[in-house]
């Protein structure tokens, strides 16, 4: 993997082929989430930032993403809620494994857990930030200017 598009495709492929995920959503900002309706269980990915470095003669791009897994559960069942939270965490763990199996240097942060209470259902969520390192060319490139 050597660019953002390849990274996006690997994450999308994971979500679209995973038996526990009904929909994959890529958003450009958190504000976009407010206007969306979801087909639960949903996996949402948000690009956060990028860094570049040539430290230690190891030139890399570091791309940071946020991932959110949402699930809808019965409001009256504690058991369903606990199972849903556990499955959301499991999916994020499998995303990490999948990225690493595809040769991507992925570093995941803590997973935050939330439950939003609705009138007739609850929505469980697990969110995490993760970074992917992408190798850059090992030499200094010519500058693209006139």
N, C-alpha and C positions, 0 to 999 in steps of 0.2 A: 504494500500500500504506500503510495507516495503523494496522495493529494486528498483534499477534502471530499471530492465527489466519490472516490473509491471508499472512503470511510463511511460516508452517508449510505452508500449502496450495501455495505456489509451490515450496518445496523438495521436498515430497512428489510433486508433479506431475513435477518434473524426474527424480526417482529412478524413479518408476513408468513413465515413458515412455522412459527411456534404455535403449538396446539392450544395454549392457554391464552393467547392474545387474539382478540377479535379485530383490532384496528391499530394501525400505526399512524401517528400524526407528527409531522415535522413543523414546528412553528419558529418564527424568526424572533419573537419576543414574548414575554409573559403576558402582555396586554392582549395578544391574539387569543389566549386561552379563554378569556372572559366571554367571547361571542360564540364559542364552539359547543356543540352537543356531541356527546360521546356514545359510542357503541361498546359498552363495557364488556370486557376488560380491554382497556386502552393503554398503549404505550406511547408517550409523548417525548420527543427529543427536542432540546433547545440549544443552539450554539451559544456559548457564553463569552469566550474570548480566545485569543491566540497569542502565543509568544514565539519568538525566534531567538536562537542562540547559536554560537559557535564555540561555546565553552569546551575546554579540554579537547580541542580538535575533534569534537563530535557535533557537527552541525545538525540541528533538529528544529522542526516546528512542533510546538506543543499546542494542541487544540483542546479546549475545555468545553464540555457539554453538561447539560442537566438532563436527567432522565426522570420521568414521572410515570408510575404505573397506577392506574385508577381501576377500581372495581366497585360495582354496585351490589349491595347486600340488603337483606331484610332488616328492617329496623328492630324487630322484636327478637332476633336470635343472636345471642352473644357468641355461640359456637360458630355460626356463619361468619361473623365479623372476625373472629380469631383466625379461622381458616383462611379467609381472604387476605388478611395482613401477612400471614405466613407465606401464602402463594405469591404475593406481590414481592416479598423479599427474595423468594426463590427465583423469580423471573429475573430480577436484577443480578443475582449471582450467576445465573445462566448466561446473561448478556456478557458479563465479564469473562466467563469461560469461553464463550463463542468468539469474542474478539481476540483473545489470546490464542485460541486454536487456529485462527485465521492470520496469525503472525503479527498481530497488532500489539504494541506495547501499551497496555491499558492500566491505568491506576485509578481505582475507585475510592471515594471518600466514604464517610459515614452515610448510613441510610436513615433518613428522617421519616417518621410515620405519623400520619394524620387521619382523622375520621371527620368527615363533614356530615352533620345530621340534617336529614331532610324530613318532609312530612310523612312519607310512607316508606322511605328507604334511607340507608346511609351510604356514603361513598368513602371507601378506604383508599388511602394512597400511600405509596412509598416513593420517596424522592432521593436522588443521589446525584452528586457531581462526579464527573470522571474526566480524566485527561488521557489523550492519546498522543504518543510521540511518533512523528513521521520524519524519517531521515531526509536531510537536504543533501544537495550535491557537496562533495567533500572539498571542493575548491571554490575560491572566490570568483563569482560570475562577473562577466562584463556588464556594465550598466546600460540599460536600454534607454538611451537618450541620443539626441542629435549631436 
